[in-house]
Amino acid sequence: MSDRLVLATKKGTLIFDRKNGRWTPRAISHPGIAVSYAAADPRDGTLWACMDNAHWGPALMRSKDDGATWEDASRIVYPKGARYIEQLIPDPKAMEEAGKPVTYKQAALMKVWALGFAGKDQPGVIHAGTLPGGLFTTRDAGETWELNRPLWNHPSRGGDLFAGEATSKNEWGGTPAAMAYGDFVPGIHSVTVDPRDSNHFYVAISSAGVLETRDGGKSWSGRNKGMLNDYLPQGEADWGHDPHFVTLCPAQPDRLWQQNHCGIFTSENGAAQWKRVSQPDVDVHFGFPIAADAKDPRTAWVVPLRSDQERMAISGGLVVARTSDGGASWQSFREGLPQEHCYDVIYRHSLDVSGDRLCFGTTTGNAYVSEDRGETWRCLGNTLPPIHSVRFA
Amino acid sequence: MAQVTFTKHLKRFFPTLKDSEQVGGTTVREVLDDLDKLYPGFSGYVVDELGRLRRHVNIFVRQEPIYDREELSDKVGEADEVFIVQALSGG
C-alpha cells in the first residue's frame, strides 16, 4: 500500500504523506497554477504534473527528487498538418446549421488530460492523452514527444488529414470538458496499459469510445461491442460512446472496468465484449471515476452521482459503492462521509486505490481516504482547491 | 533596439529574466524570436505551437495592444517600448 498521495488541483499540486497513521499535506507545489493531472511514474518514482496554466499554456513538469524541485519537460506540440474536422457545438443554433460543408482546423494543444506509464519492459515510455484528441508518446522520459499518427489518422476520425481531405466519416464527438478551451473537440482521458505487455494498451475518448492497440500504437481497433448509450438513436452503435474512465485489474488484465456516461460496464475478455452492470435510475449508475482492485478481478469501486442531468451527490450525501461480484451487485458505504448538503462532483481521475486504501477528491475541495477497502472514510481536508486528480504515488 | 518589459509573473518560469530587455526585430514575431534566443523556451509561454498569442496574454507596442494576435506581424520600431503582460482572468 502506498503512503503517499498526489493531488492535482485548481491551485497547484498537493502531496500528502502518511506517517504514524496520519496523512499530512506538504506545502503546495505550483501554487496558483491549475494542474489537470499529477501522478508518479511507478518505475522510477518521478513525479509528473500537467500544468493547465490559463495564461502561459499547457506544460508538463516533473520532479526527480520527490517533489522538492520541479523542472520543465519538453512541451507537447501538435505537428503542422495535424488537422481535425471541425464539429458543431451542441447548441440549438449550431444544430440548425447541420449539413454545412466539412471544415478543418489545425490542432494545437489545449490540455494534457491524462498520463499512462508503460511497464518496466519499456523504460522511459509515457503516453499523454490530450485535448483535442491526440495521443502523444515519449520514449525518453519526456525529452521529446511524438503524436501517435495511426490513431490521429484513424478511419473513425476521417482518415489521414495530413494527406488531404477526409476519406471517411468522423465518428469522434466532442467533450464538454473542452468548451472552456474554446472548441468542441474530443479528449483522451484514459490510457490503460496491459502490465503483461506494454505494446498492448487501450485509450478511451470522450466522445467516441475505447480503442485498443496490440502493436505499440501502430494500429488501432475500436472496442465498443456491447456498449449501450441512452442519448443517441442507435444505442449499440460502434462509436459515439462516452466513457468517463477506463481501468483494468492488474492481476487479470483482461478484466476491464468502465464508468461511462450511460452506466458502469465491465469486460472479461480484454474489451472484446462489454456488459452493462448498472441500472438507470438506480443510485449506482452515473459517475466519472472507477477504480479496480489490483488482485480480485470482480472488485471495483465507483463514486456515483445523481443522474447525468443533475450531476450532484445522491440525496445530498456522499457515497462510495463497491462490487465484489463483477458488478452483479453493489454495496454502498457512507460511514465517515457527509450526508447532508453535499454538492460535490468527483472527476474521472479523482478516485484511486492502493491495496486496501482508497482516496477520492471533489470539485468542492474535499478529500477522503479509506483504509478498509472503502467501507469507512476519514476526511483529508475540507478547504482544499477544486480537485482534478487523485493518485497514490 | 526595442525595449521589452515583462510582467513579473514570467520570472517564476525564468528566474534570470530582467525587468526589461533590449532586443532586435522589426515585428512582434521577431522580437519574440530574439527573446527565445536569450531565454530558451520563452516564446512557448507566450504563444501556442501555431505561433498565436495565447488567449490570456497581451502584448502592447507603443502602449497599444497588438492587432495581429495570429501572425504577430505588428511593426516594432527601433525606439519602441514593448510590454508583455498577462490578461486579467480566472479566479
Interface residues (C-beta under 8 A of the other chain):
Chain A: A54 H55 W56 G57 A59 D72 R75 V77 Y78 Q106 A108 L109 G182
Chain B: H9 L10 F13 G41 G44 Y45 V46 D48 E49 L50 R52 R54 R55 H56 V57 Q86 A87 S89 G90
